[in-house]
Amino acid sequence: MPYRAGKKGGTLGHVGLPILSVVIGRLMGVSRYRLQPTPAQKAVLAEHCGHARFVWNLAVEQHEHWRPGRKSAPGFAEHCRQLTQARAEFAWLRAGSVIVQQQALKDFAKAITSFFAGTHGKPTWRRRGRSEGFRVVAMRAGDVRRLSRRVGEVRIPKAGWVRFRWSRRVPDGVKSYRVTRDRAGRWHIAFAAIPKPIPAPCTGEVVGVDRGVAVSAALSTGDMLSVPGLREAEKVRLRRLMRKLARAKRGSHRRATVRQAIAKLKARETDRRRDWAEKTSTDLARRFEVIAVEDLKIRNMTRSARGTIAKPGRNVQAKASLNRSILAAGWGQLVERLEHKAPGRVVRVNPAYTSQRCSACGIVDAKARESQAVFRCRSCRYTANADVNAARNIKLAAGHAVSAREGPRVAGPVHREPQPVLLSA
């Protein structure tokens, strides 16, 4: 995606651990499939990616010259007029699809609007081999068809009918799709559609989810969930390839081959993490009515500690290893998919003291956590897994707010506290 999504929420507090926000709403989802283009079709798709990257970077360059007080930079309408002139002048650009090129400008216009609204970062340059893709809109009813049980076809401009793996049913009424290529060279197509949220079980159960490094997600029920990473043999091969890459000459064919092999291993790890996030989020949305998570600032937590030349950082190597472990645990991806599948039922809790508070007596003691996995309260002698104890604290915070004030926002008010004013009347 050319820009990242961001969210802002209100505040709601109670005694103990404050609730920071309750995410409500339905977001645009995608149904992603593996494309199987022929070599000739791959060349056409790569050309589309190059054209989309070219017009995007031109728009970024124009906005780089803008400063406060100057005349506003060109908008989407002006960019389209300039694109028409460029296509009339350059044959290589005219040979591409105008839909692909216009949608790249449309994506840039949305990114700029979100940047000035303060919800997204500033659009940056697109590099070849990274974030490769393009978007196509105005699909017709016959542009997608099924050939067999596992094979389907989609019509792509200039490329014709391109086959893809029919791993699940294509959503009805899709109007656009995005074609992407990852670093491993695999092509995917994602049909844009608004997915139906998973219905609440209506049991009133609340679960707390504590995300960690040793254990990716610990539930208040005692379940311990971990992201499946690379196997030991794959890790050994990855280390061997990294050493081989360091010895390879830059720009050589051997270096490109090694990088491709590393990218395939990394893609395998990414696929397993995404699959885990999808299955875990679906299971939690089906089993529990309210899901409480910590409001972690993952971008700040994974910021580099290198510092500057004048003020170098400390423990840089250890911090870099911690950052990789946090990102490999899929913290943000799990919560993002929960918010998509259970809108209005995900509650964010302030993470302060969740790992130091006893879930049995409520005493906060920094020395109660004896190790990464053991929590032993020195007041009431309560003993439990440290991550499970933190998850139960998160559940207590969310459960107090939901049961004392109201039920889940999607179901309407259910519980109410006695109102002293009404009782006195």
N, C-alpha and C positions, 0 to 999 in steps of 0.2 A: 504494500500500500504506500502511496506517496506521502501520507501523513498519518500521525498517530491519533487515536481517540483519547479524549480526556473527559473527566466528569467532575462536577462540583455538586456538593450536597449541603443541606442545612444541618442544624445541630439539634440534638435532643439529649438531655442529661438526666441522670438519676443518681442516687446515692451509691457509691462504690466506683464502678467502672463506667464512664460516660459513653453513651452511644453517639457516634460522630455523624453517621448518615445512614439513610435507608434508600437504596437505589431503586428507583421506580421507572418503568417505561419499557418499550419494546424497541430493540435495536435491529438493524438490518443484518441478516445472517446470510450465509452462503452454503451451497452444497458443492463440495469440491470433488473432482473426478480426475483420474489419470488419463492424459491425452496419449494417443498412439499415432503420431503423425509419421508419414513417409519421409525419406530424406529430402525430397523436393519440397514437401510441405514444411519441414523444419526450416528450410532456407527462407521461405515466405514469412513464417512466424518470426524468425530472427530479424528479418527486414522490418516488420511491423514494430518490433521492440526498439529497433534503432531509430525509426521515425518518431515514435512516441518519446523516446529519450531526447532526441534532438530538439523537438519543439518545446519540451519541458525545460530543458537547459537554457534555451533562448529566452523563455519567459523569466526564469530565475535571473539571468544576466540583466534583463531590462529592469527588474525590480531591485537589483543591487545598486543601481544608480539613483534610486529614489531616496530622498532625505526629507525630514519634516520641514515644511515651508515651501517645498518645491511643488510643481504641478504633479497631479496624481499620475501614477504609473498606468500603462494601458490595462484596460479591463478585458473581460472575455470577448465582448463584441469587437473591440479594436484588434485583439489578437486574431480573431477569425478573419477580419479584413486583411490583416498582414499575411495570414496563412494563404489566403486566396492569391495574393500578389506573389508570394514565394512559390506557390505551386505553378503559377503561370510562367515563372522565370526559370525554374529548375526542373528539368525532366525527371531526375532521380527521385525528387520529392513528389512530383505529380504521378509517378508510377505507383506510389503507395495508396493506401486507403484513406480517404478524407475523413471517414468516421473515426478511425483510430487516432488520427492526428488531432481532430477537434475534441475528442474525449480526453486526450492528454491535457489540452488547454483547459477543459472543463474541470478536470481534477485539480489543476493548479489554481484555478479561480476559487474552488472550494477550500483549498489549503490556505490561500491568502486570507480569505474571509475568516476562517477559523483562527488564524494566527492573530489577526487584529482584534478578534473577539476575546483573545486571551485563553482559549481552551486548547490550543495546539502549539507546537513549535514552529519555527520558521522553515518554510520549504527550502531544501538544500539540493545540491547537484546530484543528478543520477549518474552512476558510474556503470560502465559496461561490465556485465557479469554479475551485477548486484541489483536486486529489486527490478529485474527485467520483467516486463509485462505490458499489456495494453488492454483497453476496455472497448467493448462493442455494445451499442444500444440499438433500440428499435428492432428487436427480434420479432419475427413473424411466427405464426403457429407451426408452420412446417419446417422451421429451421433446426429442429431436434427430432430425431427419430431413432427407434430401437430396431436393431438388426437381429439380435439373438438374445439369449438369456444373459450374457455377460458383455455384449458389445453394443454400442450405440454410435450415432454419428451426429455431428453438429456442423452447420454451415458457417464457415469463417470467410470474411471478405478476402479475395485474391487467392485463397488457399483451397476453396471448394469444400467438399465434405471431408471432415477429419474425424477419424474414429477415436472413441474414448471407452474406457472400461465402465460398464454399467454396473457399478457396485451397489446402487440403490436407485429408487425411482426419482426422476427429475421433478422438482416441484412444478405444480401447475401455474400457469400465468406468468412465467418468468419473462422479463422484458430486456434484460441485459446480462452480460457475462464478462468475466475477466480471465484472460489467458496469462499464465505466469510460467517462468522457468527458474528453477532453483540452481544453486551452485553445482549440484551434481549433474546438471544437464537434463533433468526430468521436466516434462511439460505437464501442466495441470490446467484445468478449466473450472471456474467457480461460477455457478449460476446464482445471481442475486435474488433473494426472496425473503419475505418476513416469516420466520418460523413460528409455529404455534408453541407457546410455552407449555411446559409439562404441568399438568393439573396438580394442585396441592392434594396431599392424601387426606386432609381434613381430620387429622388425629390430634392436632395441637402440640405435637412433639417438637422440641427445640434441640438442635445439636450445635455444639461448639467445635470449631475446627482450628487447631493450632498448627501453623506451618513452620517447619524447621528444616535443618540441613541433614542431620542423621536420619530423621524420619520426615518425609515430605509433608505428610498430613496426619496428625493425630486427632481422633474424634473423642468427644466426651463420653462416648459409649465404651471406650477402651480399644477401639480398632486402630491399628497402625498401618498406614498406607505409604508406600514408597514408589517413586518413579523408577521404572525399569530402565537402566542405562545400558551401556555397552558391556558385553560379556568379557571375561578375563582374556580370552584369546583375542578378542577384538581390540581390547586396550593395549595388549602387547603389540599387535600389528600397527595400531595407530602410533605408538611411540617409535616403532621402527620406521614408519613412513615419515614422521616428523624429523628424525635424524637424517633420513635420506634427502628430505627436502632442504635441510640446512646445507648439505654438501652440493646440491645441484646448482648449476650456473643459471643465473637469472636470464630469462628469455629463451632458454633451451627447450627442446621438445621433451627431454627427460623430466624437467621440472614441471612442465604442464601435465605430463602423465601422472606424476606423483601427486600433484595438487588435485587432480580429478579423483584419484583413489581416496585421498583424505576427505574430499567433499562427499563421497559416497558413504563413508563411515559416519560422518557428521550428520548427513541426511537421515541415516538409519536411526541414530540417537534421537534426532528431532521428531521423527515419525512415532517412535515409541513414547516420547513424552507427550505428544499431542493426543495419541490414542488413550493414554492413561488419563489425561485431563478430561477427555470426552466421556469416558466410561465412569470415572469417579463423580463428575458433576451430574451426570444423568442419574446415577444411583442415589446421590444425596437429595436431588430434587424430587425423586419419587418417594423416598422413605420419610423425609422430614418436612414439616410445614414451614419452619423458620430455620434458617442457616446463619449462624453467627461466625464472623471471621474478624481477625484483627485488621485494623486500618493501617497497613504497613506502607511506608514510602519506599518502594522497592528501588526506584531510580536513585534516591539519595543513599540508600543502603549499599548499592553496588557501584557507587562513584569511586573512581581511582584515587589511590592515596599517594601517587607519585610526587605531587606537589610541583614546585618550580625549581629552576636551577638555583635561585637565591635561597629558597626555603624548601629543600627536599623533604619528602615525606618519610615516615618511619614505618617499619614492618611492611614494606611495599609488597614483598613476595607473599607474605602470609595473607595480606588483605586481598591481593589478586586471586589467590586460591579460594578464599571465602566468597568472593564475588562470583567466581565460576560455579561454586557449589550452590549458591542461592539461585542463580539463573538456571542451573540444571534441574533444580527441584520443581520448577514450573509454578511458582507461587502466583504470579500474576495471571497466567493462563487459566489456572483452576478457578479463580474468583471471577474472571471475565466470563467464562462459560457458565458459571453458576448464575450470574446476573442475566445472561441471555435466556437460560432455560427456566429460571425461577424468578421472574421480575417481581419486585416488591416484597420478596421473601428473604432477601439477603440483607443482613444487618451488620454494619461495621462497628467494631468496638475499639476503644482506645487501648493500645497494647501495653500501656504503662502498668507495671507490677503484676501482669498476668502470670509470669513465671515465678514470682516471689510470694504470691498470696496463697494461703492455704484454702483450698476449696471446701474444707470441712468446717473450720472455725473462723476463717476470714482474716487471720493474723498475717501481716506482711513481714517477712523475715528474709533478708538476703542470704543468710547462712543456711536456710532450710534446704536449699537445692545443693545437695552434697556433690553431685556430678551431673554430667549431661543427661543421664537417664534416671537418676534417683532424686525424689523429693521426700524429705522427712521433716514434718513439722515438729519443732521443739516445744510447742505449747500443748497440743492435743495428741501428739505421737501418731498423727495420721501419716501413712506411708503410701506412695503411689509412684507411678512413672511420671517424671517431670513434665513431659509433653502432654500426657493425659490430664494431669492436674491443671495445667494451663488451659487446656480445652474446656475443662469443666468450669473454670473461672469465666471464660468467655461465654459459656452457655448461661451461667448465673446472671451475668450482666444483661445479656439479651433477653432472657426469660423474664427478668424483673420488669424491664421496660415494656415488653409485649403484654404480659398478663395484667400489669397494673393500670395501663392506660388504654390499650385497645388491642384487637387482634391484628392479623396480617393486613396490610393495606389493601391487598387485592380482594379480601373477603368482607371488608367493612368493619366497623366497630363491633366487638363481641363482648369484651369485659370493660367494666367501668368501676372506678373507685367511688365509694360513698362521698357525696358532696356535702360538707358541713353546713353550707348555706341553705341547701334544700331541706336538710334534716331539722334545722332550727326553725324553719318556716312552718 
